[in-house]
Amino acid sequence: MPKTYINSDLQQCMITWRHWLHQHPELAFKEETTSDYIANALVDMGYEIERGWATTGIVATLKGQQEGRSIALRADIDALPLTEKNHIPHKSLHDGKMHACGHDGHTTMLLGAAAHLKENNNFAGTVHFIFQPAEEAFGGARVMVEEGLFDRFPCDAVFGMHNWPGLPAGEFAVHNKEVMSAVDTIYISVKGKGGHAAMPDQIIDPIVTSAQLITALQSVVSRNVSPLASAVVSITQVNGGHAANVIPDEIKLVGTLRYFDNAVGDKVKKRIKKVVKHTCKSMGAKGKVQFEAGYPATINTPKHAKQCAIAAVSLVGKNKVHRDMPPSMGAEDFSYMLNASQGAYIWIGNGEGEGGCMLHNSQYDFNDDILPLGASYWVKLVTDYL
């Protein structure tokens, strides 16, 4: 059995917190009720807190019994614009909003750690508990960093944790460096000359051109990126046309680019521009590409990843802490905090079966059984590091 620092009373309290948060999901930068709930819980524990970071974010600080280093722990608090299809007592009360990524669990685990450490601060140094809004696509971490988060709350390292469906409960994954990819959005405009669908010889067809282009873009990674590196180009939207007998003037494509190494990302972008330009030109059309930068890659500092692994091993044993799992091509705005500080981001298993449904799915639910383990990991990391 995993080692735990969380007693039965606190565990039950954590379940109550998690279920309330799950029932009351709120979207990015609008987590007012969520923020109030978290703030009240922290104040009840005896914390002094600062609110208003990135609109709804909260930072609580705990000093140990002696002076020493400083550590920051982060949990995300926002939900997704998704209608829940679960039939559970704590189902979302707000149609079109759902905690489908486990941020309710992340918040609860950090609250549990804060509760335990408040009563057991026999360490040397300072802990900052960061409750961050707007992780889902809006970059609340970036906003907090830009507002001076680490100037106001200096720290030697910052740490994050995400639940991982498919990884058995009671296990962890700790990557030495790359954890999550960078993400950019691709916007492509293909302009031709529209006209009657029965007279294709008199038009420049942007639909056929787009079809050729989508196929050509699939060679960008396979023939320009080393097999030892990683990148993904996916076209996810094809927009254009309005009638069965009309070939439109323009088609708009939207897609995503993922990578870990900025040099690889830059190379792929240059190649995409050339493929769009010359494929469109060969068909008589005109192509234009724009890239919208998303989150940077989430890259751990190796020495801090090792510290995380040591803490996890002490709880569950070496054979349940995976150091060689492939990184994910998903993205995470904790990357902004790691770009501003050193630190690491790890995965905690959410389970393989029920409760382990994939992230961003309408039938996902965080696994309450791992709440004590997640909170205990934070406690152990703090006491080891400080």
Secondary structure, DSSP 4 states (H G I P E B T S, - for coil): -------HHHHHHHHHHHHHHHHS---TT--HHHHHHHHHHHHHHT--EEEEETTTEEEEEEE-SEEEEEEEEEEE---BS-------TT--SSTT-B--SSHHHHHHHHHHHHHHHHH---SEEEEEEEEE---SSS-HHHHHHHTTHHHHS--SEEEEEEEEETSPTT-EE--SSEEE-EEEEEEEEEE-B-EETT-GGGSB-HHHHHHHHHHHHHHHHHTTS-TTS-EEEEEEEEE----TTEE-SEEEEEEEEEESSHHHHHHHHHHHHHHHHHHHHHTT-EEEEEEEE-PPPEE--HHHHHHHHHHHHHHH-GGGEES-PPPBSS--THHHHHHHS-EEEEEEEEESSTT-PPTT-TT----GGGHHHHHHHHHHHHHHH-
